[in-house]
Amino acid sequence: MSATSKLPGAFITVEGIDGCGKSTQASLLAESLERAGYDVLLLREPGGVSISEKIRAMLLDPANSEMDTACELLLYEAARAQLVHEVIEPALAADRVVVCDRFYDSTTAYQGYAGGASLDMVRAANALAVGACHPQLTLVFDIDPALAAERTRARTADRIEAKGQAYQARVAEGFRAIAVTEPERVKLIDASRPIDAIAEDVLAAVEQAGLAL
């Protein structure tokens, strides 16, 4: 497949615990795809549109420490539903390549595996939010939570980061469990290495998924 081939809405998501480096890799991937001739849209979750950005502010505000997992779950899904409706579905319909920094696997890992919400309930909520909009490829940047914590130590923790390293460890295990369940879609990438080495693995995974670079 050439880089100028029309693709029917390629959708790639990047995932991992806080401090894993996924946002850096999402930006590098988007740049590589653009250089290869693709029409790329880089998004983040929660956020990406006005309504979802307002929900993001509520979710990440450390002042909202009393927020429980059910409230988190519903707010994340509300933000996601709006982003899918307003941006992602139209972009995919226009044959753009969408790279999204987090998507529903984060909800499964954070609110489900780490937060204790019923996985069946999380899956149902995810399905309600996204409908038929599913990523073809999900890259999970796997890293020891202690190393990730060192990377984020210099910045002020948001409400999710403030839940601590044990919580992040449960999130990491959640992502690994998702990768075991859906090995065709979800690929684990060792995020403990230098940025360039990680980026090479990202491009290799994307090419394996069918995008020529």
Secondary structure, 3 states (H helix, E strand, C coil): CCCCCCCCCCEEEEECCCCCCHHHHHHHHHHHHHHCCCCEEEEECCCCCHHHHHHHHHHHCHHHCCCCHHHHHHHHHHHHHHHHHHHHHHHHHCCCEEEEECCHHHHHHHHHHHCCCCHHHHHHHHHHHHCCCCCCEEEEEECCHHHHHHHHCCCCCCCCHHHCHHHHHHHHHHHHHHHHHCCCCEEEEECCCCHHHHHHHHHHHHHHCCCCC
